[in-house]
Every structure is written in structure tokens, then in C-alpha cells.
Amino acid sequence: MKKVGTAVSARRRPLVVGNWKMNPPTLREAIRIITGFRRKVGVSLGRVDIVICPPFPYLAALRAKFSTLPLGVQDISAEKEGAFTGQVSAAISKSCGASLAIVGHSERRAAGDGDELVARKLAATLGAGLVAVLCVGETSRDLQGSYLRVLAAQIKASLSGVPADKLNKLVVAYEPVWAIGAGKTAIGPRELLEAALYVRKCLRDTLGAKRGAAVPIIYGGSVDGDNAAALISEGEVDGFLPGRASLDPYQFSEIVAAAASARRRAK
């Protein structure tokens, strides 16, 4: 994939990362999905960075089948190697064809990944030369805005030890847990804009003004072909981290097209 993290005009290069989670049930179906969306996405492929994060056992086979499509992993071990049954290191992921890793996804946090472990996973990912998509997000919202402190704490805890020379491979995904799977009414462009601006402020405060401004921010929540255009054009994000919609070739191609269109308007 192209270098992530460099400002392009008024907007960083669009990025869409499909998180397949524990889907689909067979490798054959995974190949069918990728073949389908590549046919539909067309010319948008050249204007948007697209990464698919399939279940790990599919990774090497999909790399062999689709040699030019960037692939990623949905989680990473904080350890380099050793007696850690069931875990997969950054080095192993990279050797199997991954160029990106999702770190701190809400489902991993719910399973017990605290801020300290997320920070270690982030360091392992960047240390191996992989692009890291750091997920941050609140579990609920309140009218007083105290949920913003959750975002600030997650960003500060995760990024405080990241070396400056690794920041060009950092992406932050704003992922409000309450919005995942909630449908079109979950979050609107104005709500996303407010959150994205606050995440940007936290990045500037933590990394410095220039470096904080260069980190792409993408949105992970209830995004599909119908709301993607409004969210990216009005929400001040650089792309998306779709889950369920990334398994549907039509929906995924619409999301990519929305990102490509917003990129053109920003020039």
C-alpha cells in the first residue's frame, strides 16, 4: 500500500480498511467476495488505499491469489515470539503478507485488552514496520461530554511512547462502541465532525501540532453505501473501517467510491 500519514492538500489520502472479523466461513467465499468488489470498485482503486483484514488463516492464500491487494490482520500479539499459544506476532503476520494491523478494536478491548496492552501491541506493530490502525472510542455518550475524556485517555495512553520516526505508519480509527451495528441512525455527520475534531486535538496535544495533523483519522461504526458519502464529506475523516459492509461487494464498493469522491473535492 502507499505511504500512509502524509498530508495531501487539505486532506490525507483516503483509506478504507475492511474488517471481516470471523467471516466468511470458507476460503472459497473469501475469494468470491474480493473478486466481486474488485470488479465493482473500478477506477476508485487508484485513488483510495484499500486494505482487507480477513481471518488470519486465509491471509497467505489470499496474498497468493491477489498479489496487489494490501491485506491486514485484525489483531496482533504484543510479544515478539515464544510460548504464547494462539497468539500471532507482528513478524509472523508480515511474513504471511500483512501490511497493516488493527490494534485496540472495541471487541478486543471488551475481551480484556486494556490501554497498557493496546500500547504494547501498537509498539509491536509499528516496530515491525506495519501500518497500525489504532481504534479508540467511547462505549456510550452523555450530554455533558464526559465521554470525550475516554477518547483523550485512550489516545494519550496508546501514543505516549511511539517514536517520532514511526508516526508515518499510524492511523487512528474513531470507533464509538455504541454505534457499531446500530444502523443509519447511529451517528450523523455533525456528531462525527465533533468527535473527529476532538480526536485531532488530542493527536496534536500528544504528538505535536505538525505530527498530529498528519495522522489519518478514519471512522468505524455503522457505515454503508448510503451514509458513507455524507460522513466523509462532512465529518472530517479520511476514510472508514467498515465491518459487515466490507463483506458485501456492492456496499464496500460504494464506500470506496464515496472516499474517492471526497478526495477529489478536497483538491
N, C-alpha and C positions, 0 to 999 in steps of 0.2 A: 504494500500500500504506500501511498505517497506520504511524505513527511507531515505529521500532524502537529499542530500547535503554532504554526506561523500565521500571523495576521495577513489576510488578503483583502485589500481595500478596506471597506467598512465592516467586513465580516470574514471570519476564519473559514477555511474550506469546509463545505458541508460534509457531515459524517453520519451514516446510518448503520447501526450495529444491530443485527438481528439475533436476539437471544431465544434460541429454540427450547431452552430448558430440557425437560426429559421427553422430547418429541423429535421426530416421529418414531413409531415402533420398529421400523426396519430401515436398513441402509438403502434399500431399493427405493423406498418412499422419499428418503432424503435427497437422493439423486434426482428424482422426479420433480421435487419442489424447486431445487436450484435450477434445473433445466427450464422449468416453467417461468420463473421470474426473470431469468436472463433473456428469454425471448421477448418478454413484455417490457422490460425496463429500457431497452433500446439505447438511444443516444444519451440518455441520462447517465449511463455508466461512466462516461468520460468527464463528467462534471461533479460527481459525488464520490467520496470514498465509501465503499460498501464492504462490510465485514459480516460474515456469518459465523455464529458461535453454536455449533451443533453439539450433541452429546459427545464426550471425548472419544469413545470407541470408534466413532465414524471419522475422526479427524484425518488420519493418514490416508484412508481410502478416498475421501473427498479431495484431499490435496492432490492425489494422483490423478483423479478424474477431472478436476477443474484447476489446472495449474496456475491460472492467472487470477483466481478469485481469492482475496485475502480471507483467512479463517482465524477464528479466535477460540478461546476456552472460556467457560462460564465461571470458573473459579480457579484458584491456584494455591499451592501449598506455600506456607511461609518458610518451609525448610528446603535446603538445597538437595539433600539426599539422606538416606538412612532408613532406619526401621520405623517407617510411618505407613502402616498398612492402609491401602485405599487412597492415599494422597498422591497427587501428581505435581511434580515440581515445574518451575518455570523452564528449566533446561530441557526436561522431557517434552514439555508442551512445544517448545520451539523446535526441537528435533523432529517432531511429528508434523510440523508445518504451520504452527500457530504464529501469528504476528501480533496478537493482541490478547489481553486477558481482562475479564470483568472482575473487579475487586469490590467487596463490600456490598454486594447486591442485597436487597432487603430480605430475601428469602434465606440468604446465608447469615445475615445478622439475626434473623428470627431463630435460626438454628444454633446460635451461640457465638457468632463472630462479633466480639466487642471491638471498640475503637483501637485498642492496642494490637490485637491480632490483625485487624484490617491494615493498620500501618505497616506491620511486618510483611504482610502479603504484598502491599503496594511496593515496598522497598525491594522485595524479591523479584517482582515483575519488572520494574524499571531497571534493576541491576542486571537482569538477563537480556536487556535490550528490547523487550516487548513494549508495545503501547499499552498503557494501563487506563482502563475506564473505571474511575473511582465513583461509586454510587453513594449519594447522600440523599437523605430525605426524612421528613417527619412522619410519624405514624398517624397523627391527627392534627387538625388546625383549630385555633381558637381566635376569637375576635380581638383579644388583647395582643396577639402577635408573639406570644411567648414561644411558639414553635420555631421561630427564627433562631432562637438560642440553640436549638438542636442542630440546625444546619451549621451554625458557626462552630459549635463544639466538634462536630464530626470533621469538618474541613481542617480545623486547627490541629486536631489530634492526628489526622492522617498525613498531613503535609509538612508538619514542622521539621521533619528530618530528611526531606527529599533534597538531594544535591541539585544545585542550580543547573548542572550540565545534563540532567535527566528530564527537565521540565518540558522539553520539546516533544516528549512522548506521553505527556499527561493529558487526559480528557476527564472532565467531571460530568457525571450524569445526575441531573436532578430527578429524583425518583420518589415522589410523595407516595408513601405506602398506602395511604387511604384511597388513592386514586386508581391503583392498579386493578384492572378488571371491572372498574365501575361504569364503563361506558362513556358515551359522548358528553354526559352532563357532569363528569368528574371534575374537570378543570377547564377554565376558559382562557383565552389569550391574555386577558388582563391579569388574572391570577398568576399565570405562568410568567408574565413580564415582571411582576413584582418579585416573585421568587428568584428569577434569573438575575435580576439586578442586585438582589441581596447576595446571592452566591458569588456574583462578580466582585462585589465589595469585599466579601470575605477572602476571596482569592488575592485581591490587591493588598489587603491588610496582612495576609500571611506570607505572600511571595514577593511583595513589592509591586508598585504601580505598573511598570512595564511588563514584568513577567506575568502578573496576574491578569493583565488584559489580553495576553496571547493564548491563554488556555481555552480550548473549545469547551463550551457547555452544551450538552445535549439533554433532551427530555425523555425520560422513561416513565410511562404511565399508560393511560388509555388513549393510545394514538392509533388512527387507522386512516384509510384513504379519504375519508370525509372531513376529518378535522385537521389533518396534517398541514395543509396549506395555511390556514389561519394561525395555527400555533407557531409555525416557524417564521411567518412574516410579521406577526405582531408580538410574539412572545420573546424576542431577542435571544433565541437559541440557535445553535449551529447545526442541529440535526436531531436524531432520535435514537432511542434504544427500545424498539418495539419487541414485544414478546409474541403473543398469539398471532398478531397480524403478520409477523415475518414468516409464518408458515403457510400463508395464503399468497400465491404468486401475484394475484391481481392486487390485493391490498398492499403488499410490500412494494410493488412497482409504483403504485400511486403515492406512497410515502416518499419514495426515492425521487419521483417526479416533482413533488412539492418542494423537496430540498433543493433540487436543481433549479427550479423556477425562482426560489427565493435568492439563490446565489446570483442569478442573472440580474435581478432587480437591484441587488446591493452594489453592483459595479458602477 
